Amino acid sequence: MDWEKVFASRAMRMKASEIRELLKLLEQPDIISFAGGIPDVALFPKEAVSKAYGEVLAGDQGDAALQYSVSEGYKPLRDWIVKEMAKIGIPCNATNVFITSGSQQVLDYLGKLFLSPNDTALVTWPTYMGALGAFNAYEPTYDKLLPMSNRPASSYVDAAEKAGGRVKFAYAVAEFHNPTGETMTKGEREWLLDLAETLDIPVVEDAAYQALRYDGETVPPILALDIARHGGDINKTRTFYCGSFSKTLAPGLRVGWVVANEEVVRKLVLIKQAADLHSSTINQMVIGKVADGVFAEQVEKIKRVYSHRRNQMLAALQKSMPAGVEWTKPEGGMFVWVTLPKGMDGAALLAKAIAEAKVAFVPGRAFHADGSGQNTLRLSFSCASDEMIETGISRLGSLIRSELAAA
Amino acid sequence: MDWEKVFASRAMRMKASEIRELLKLLEQPDIISFAGGIPDVALFPKEAVSKAYGEVLAGDQGDAALQYSVSEGYKPLRDWIVKEMAKIGIPCNATNVFITSGSQQVLDYLGKLFLSPNDTALVTWPTYMGALGAFNAYEPTYDKLLPMSNRPASSYVDAAEKAGGRVKFAYAVAEFHNPTGETMTKGEREWLLDLAETLDIPVVEDAAYQALRYDGETVPPILALDIARHGGDINKTRTFYCGSFSKTLAPGLRVGWVVANEEVVRKLVLIKQAADLHSSTINQMVIGKVADGVFAEQVEKIKRVYSHRRNQMLAALQKSMPAGVEWTKPEGGMFVWVTLPKGMDGAALLAKAIAEAKVAFVPGRAFHADGSGQNTLRLSFSCASDEMIETGISRLGSLIRSELAAA
């Protein structure tokens, strides 16, 4: 049949990313990959998870673990999150917490809640490509959020109207940004809240990497600053704090959460009820049990390993990259962002890097809503051994050097 | 802040169902409930599930079980589904199978794939209220699908154009319909395919209850008939077969699937990648293992118990209901659909039933896209003991009798 005739207009836009096709080559075992933004399986708390599944199923909640459950999420897990949020300056109640199947799902639901076709989302250039993917299903346009500037708020409104809609929210990865590894300063967070207040729009704070700080000074979450602006009352705030257990415990259980004012949490619960009823009951119980038992020690373990890898990668870049190549110095997370000399193309470099140097990364253009960023690339160090880093970055440096020489 | 200003138009429509509010009263322990359309926890294969979690985590796939995985779903589970589909007349390959977080999620994704605002979905009056909930997020209108009629296909097109869009798909619960318990005849299925071919639209076949047939003759799935029309080639069909493990194994793991032509499966994979990356890796592995081990015996066990309860409920209705009350005689599933004498109102009856008779059910209007069906209600027998059925239906019969006498 003629599928194009029955697809919604949003479906016409969907196509597999060329980069993902290219990265499929990574299945070759001799490629050194800095591409995947994924945690190291060797660090998963596998024993604690296995024990928790056994205990949940053998315990009082064993039947309930296999049954349908409420769309807002398992109450004891929400209570655990309330306690954890209090530690980072976010006083809230269980009614402010909503459990989702990973924090990716929150981004989809926020798109569903806010975006009509041609509405505008404010995002950074570059930004998390999965956020662009989630929002794209609702056919928005994008406007550029940072760096801070004196650009008048009215110019965002004007641009949105010109695009045929309204400014609906600002999205930012506040800590150890995917892809850049950078962290928003307190000043940038306050500036963002000022802008959001002027525009009267919500702020989506993607905190997927929040727990993974290796050094530098802790900055209050945007939601914490927003709560402080409203006399400690989260129910007067405009910020959605999106958290994830995927980087701290394990992504395979698909458990994330959002913390926000309870009025909008109730709307998100309705969205979830219609979209997939609820996240896996048993997985929520298991994550609750594992978090209760080993969260703090697990985070310490991960930070030890990843901070070492971050150090190794920064040292290797320093040693191997030719002049004219720049990179970020992340205080946490999983990523270093590399800017190549102008005129170089990250995607073309990837093709050569895989074929000739047996090294992979993600070209930066995929993270840019406007298709810019040709001369950038993302390196992930979370799964890289010392040897992989030493060898891989050295080969990449040589390739870039010879490309520059040939140009 | 002024949330209404930033909500998408679809979000304005979302509100908590009044019925759900009413059914919260069910938490009172002395209420006999025929309301929930959920499986009996006592029948879950809890030991097999517990053993499978332990084995998966201890085995070769233990690390992978906790890691991110592909959006299309775990290959061995898709292979198991391929074999199971072959048994019911649906020859397919793993490329035709897509794993989702319950079959509810398929409905959401099909809405996302096909429906632009004001497009028309053809549904039965009544139909599964969760399907209406999923589709409503994409702002469609509805037109009435069955009973079979000589209504010309062009009249569907005209009505859809008048509503401001196009006819995008037909949705049907082919077996043991939720809420009516009824099964579409082979003639109705062929009629539906004829109509879909004339309109050149896809057919969504909700097969959540397909395995739960207690008696009567098996009818080929709509997808099987569609494949037969195309020389055995599923990739030429227009039907989406939506399956679920929630009624056979356990809903708490949130694993369902869709079988369809691979061109559109690829689109669904892109939707999932943007919406929640993938369903829980470990739960897919566990479901695969449990299905491989105990699926057939588990289905036999459930059928024995539920068919007995169906018999008890039909006998109790026969014994207790006054003249003028009618009900369906389902050959499987979980539901009996009751039609009250004209003028009676199911929602008003529920309020009285909870307060006076301590009995609960779901009023039928929630299942009607046009808000009709006032004089109908759904009874679920899946979780009801003999005593609950005997006492509850007797009390409900007396209440209806006295309501009729008072009218």
Interface residues (C-beta under 8 A of the other chain):
Chain A: M1 D2 W3 K5 V6 F7 A8 S9 R10 A11 M14 K15 A16 I38 P39 V41 A42 F44 K46 V49 S50 Y53 G54 L57 A58 G62 D63 A64 A65 L66 Q67 Y68 S69 T100 S101 G102 Q104 Q105 D108 K112 L113 F114 L115 S116 D119 G130 G133 A134 N136 A137 Y138 R166 K168 F169 D200 I201 P202 R238 S246 A250 P251 G252 L253 R254 E263 V264 R266 K267 L270 I271 Q273 A274 A275 D276 L277 H278 S279 S280 T281 I282 N283
Chain B: M1 D2 W3 K5 V6 F7 A8 S9 R10 A11 M14 K15 A16 I38 P39 V41 A42 F44 K46 V49 S50 Y53 G54 L57 A58 G62 D63 A64 A65 L66 Q67 Y68 S69 T100 S101 G102 Q104 Q105 D108 K112 L113 F114 L115 S116 D119 G130 G133 A134 N136 A137 Y138 R166 K168 F169 D200 I201 P202 R238 S246 A250 P251 G252 L253 R254 E263 V264 R266 K267 L270 I271 Q273 A274 A275 D276 L277 H278 S279 S280 T281 I282 N283
